[in-house]
Amino acid sequence: MNEWIINSIGTISTPWKSIDNMPIQPLGAEAVKGTIKIFDEYLAGLAALEGFSHITLLYKLHKITDYELTVIPFMDKSPKGIFATRSPKRPNAIGISTVELLKIEGNLLHFSGADMLNGTPLLDIKPFFEKFDNRFNTRQGWLEGRDENDIRKTKSDDRFKM
């Protein structure tokens, strides 16, 4: 594997100290608030972000120490290839969540939909564009037919313990 260096631009704070009973997606964490502290050298990059209701966060799954190429994902009982899941045990351990941006105060971003661990290193922020980011008439693979409420209710368990 080729190595590359990527630096954190900030730190995400959430109520989640461990993965026990943590929501598996932002839809299951709509009421869970979090904050992001952006490092001072990246503060100018927040200009005009307050006009967006939602942002997509890319972050390091910092408690992951190894990966598995085949996993049994949440919401299923049979093995799947890692790239057909959102399992945290990934070769590059990068997470992604689209969250609701509540407000920006200096270098502190307040959001809801916190489905990541406290102390998570933030790699990037991208504004969510409803007209560009949504896709319709898509195939859902092994998740086909899963109810949105299943996603909202499913919490993590010990299958991806760190």
C-alpha positions as MATLAB code, in Angstrom:
seq = 'MNEWIINSIGTISTPWKSIDNMPIQPLGAEAVKGTIKIFDEYLAGLAALEGFSHITLLYKLHKITDYELTVIPFMDKSPKGIFATRSPKRPNAIGISTVELLKIEGNLLHFSGADMLNGTPLLDIKPFFEKFDNRFNTRQGWLEGRDENDIRKTKSDDRFKM';
ca = [
       0.000    0.000    0.000;
       1.290    3.477   -0.831;
       1.603    5.820    2.119;
       0.391    9.373    2.143;
       0.123   12.032    4.800;
      -3.054   13.911    5.534;
      -3.393   16.387    8.373;
      -6.382   16.977   10.569;
      -8.057   20.386   10.227;
      -9.878   20.147   13.550;
     -11.359   17.911   16.236;
     -14.930   16.650   16.552;
     -16.478   16.520   20.026;
     -19.524   14.337   20.675;
     -21.164   12.605   23.644;
     -19.904    9.203   22.393;
     -16.951    7.976   24.496;
     -17.236    4.423   23.104;
     -19.075    2.723   20.258;
     -21.451    0.989   22.680;
     -25.024    1.795   21.580;
     -23.807    4.598   19.277;
     -25.965    5.341   16.209;
     -24.572    3.857   13.000;
     -25.579    6.776   10.753;
     -26.475   10.471   11.233;
     -30.164    9.646   10.614;
     -30.101    7.683   13.864;
     -28.419   10.571   15.666;
     -30.562   13.504   14.511;
     -31.005   14.788   18.067;
     -27.372   14.180   19.070;
     -25.381   17.407   19.094;
     -21.690   17.773   18.456;
     -19.119   20.478   17.921;
     -16.086   20.831   15.709;
     -13.117   22.942   16.720;
     -11.332   24.082   13.573;
      -7.622   24.736   14.020;
      -6.734   28.428   13.695;
      -4.721   28.019   10.481;
      -7.888   26.794    8.702;
     -10.304   29.419   10.081;
     -10.456   31.440    6.822;
     -11.746   28.297    5.094;
     -15.053   28.654    6.955;
     -16.008   31.834    5.046;
     -19.550   31.518    3.593;
     -20.147   28.073    5.145;
     -22.864   29.440    7.454;
     -25.242   29.696    4.489;
     -25.534   25.894    4.266;
     -27.956   23.876    6.361;
     -25.964   20.645    6.009;
     -22.304   19.750    5.654;
     -20.496   16.527    4.863;
     -17.685   15.633    7.229;
     -14.749   13.405    6.325;
     -12.894   12.144    9.371;
     -10.355    9.637   10.616;
     -11.806    6.621   12.416;
      -9.040    7.118   14.963;
      -9.730    4.108   17.173;
      -9.503    1.607   14.311;
      -6.205   -0.275   14.368;
      -6.790   -2.897   11.697;
      -9.148   -3.720    8.866;
     -11.170   -6.624    7.556;
     -11.960   -7.181    3.891;
     -15.083   -9.196    4.725;
     -17.464   -8.138    7.507;
     -20.970   -8.796    8.748;
     -22.424   -5.279    8.603;
     -25.008   -3.743   10.832;
     -28.505   -4.446    9.504;
     -27.505   -7.823    8.035;
     -26.431  -11.281    9.099;
     -24.267  -12.448    6.223;
     -20.717  -11.473    5.247;
     -20.129   -8.684    2.724;
     -17.007   -7.180    1.184;
     -15.842   -4.118    3.127;
     -16.419   -1.821    0.150;
     -20.093   -2.868    0.010;
     -20.561   -1.656    3.605;
     -19.995    1.344    5.806;
     -18.091   -0.700    8.358;
     -15.462    1.305   10.259;
     -12.812   -1.436    9.874;
     -11.612   -0.120    6.518;
      -8.109   -0.139    5.003;
      -7.892    3.665    5.247;
     -10.294    4.106    8.206;
     -12.015    7.208    6.811;
     -15.560    8.015    7.931;
     -18.155   10.208    6.264;
     -21.292   11.806    7.717;
     -23.676   14.439    6.406;
     -24.874   16.461    9.399;
     -27.011   19.518   10.040;
     -24.973   22.674   10.625;
     -26.659   24.592   13.455;
     -24.326   27.583   13.850;
     -20.757   28.765   13.605;
     -19.107   30.706   16.438;
     -15.571   31.667   15.484;
     -13.715   28.402   15.022;
     -16.475   26.310   16.629;
     -19.101   24.609   14.454;
     -22.230   23.283   16.159;
     -24.060   20.444   14.428;
     -26.627   17.713   14.961;
     -26.399   14.148   13.724;
     -23.271   13.208   15.696;
     -22.563    9.555   14.897;
     -18.813    9.582   15.534;
     -16.648    9.172   18.621;
     -15.566   12.055   20.814;
     -12.113   13.317   19.841;
     -12.417   12.287   16.183;
      -9.886   14.054   13.933;
     -11.618   16.017   11.159;
     -10.039   15.691    7.705;
     -12.346   17.862    5.590;
     -15.698   19.653    5.365;
     -17.760   19.873    2.216;
     -21.041   21.784    1.846;
     -24.018   19.583    1.060;
     -25.773   20.598   -2.171;
     -29.210   19.014   -2.325;
     -29.459   19.411   -6.104;
     -25.996   17.924   -6.718;
     -25.583   15.382   -3.930;
     -28.916   13.555   -4.079;
     -29.409   10.736   -6.552;
     -32.705    9.111   -7.419;
     -33.670    5.797   -9.025;
     -30.576    4.148   -7.579;
     -29.898    0.527   -6.648;
     -29.393   -0.206   -2.959;
     -27.596   -3.553   -3.166;
     -28.053   -5.735   -0.098;
     -29.788   -2.817    1.671;
     -32.665   -2.863   -0.831;
     -35.995   -2.804    0.970;
     -34.551   -1.730    4.322;
     -36.809    0.751    6.028;
     -35.388    4.174    6.927;
     -36.624    3.563   10.472;
     -34.366    0.494   10.691;
     -31.396    2.763   10.004;
     -32.606    5.273   12.584;
     -33.041    2.605   15.265;
     -29.947    0.463   14.663;
     -27.147    1.057   17.155;
     -23.617   -0.245   17.115;
     -22.676   -3.420   18.906;
     -19.405   -5.219   19.594;
     -18.826   -6.576   16.068;
     -16.433   -3.695   15.285;
     -14.830   -3.309   18.704;
     -11.558   -1.456   18.586;
];
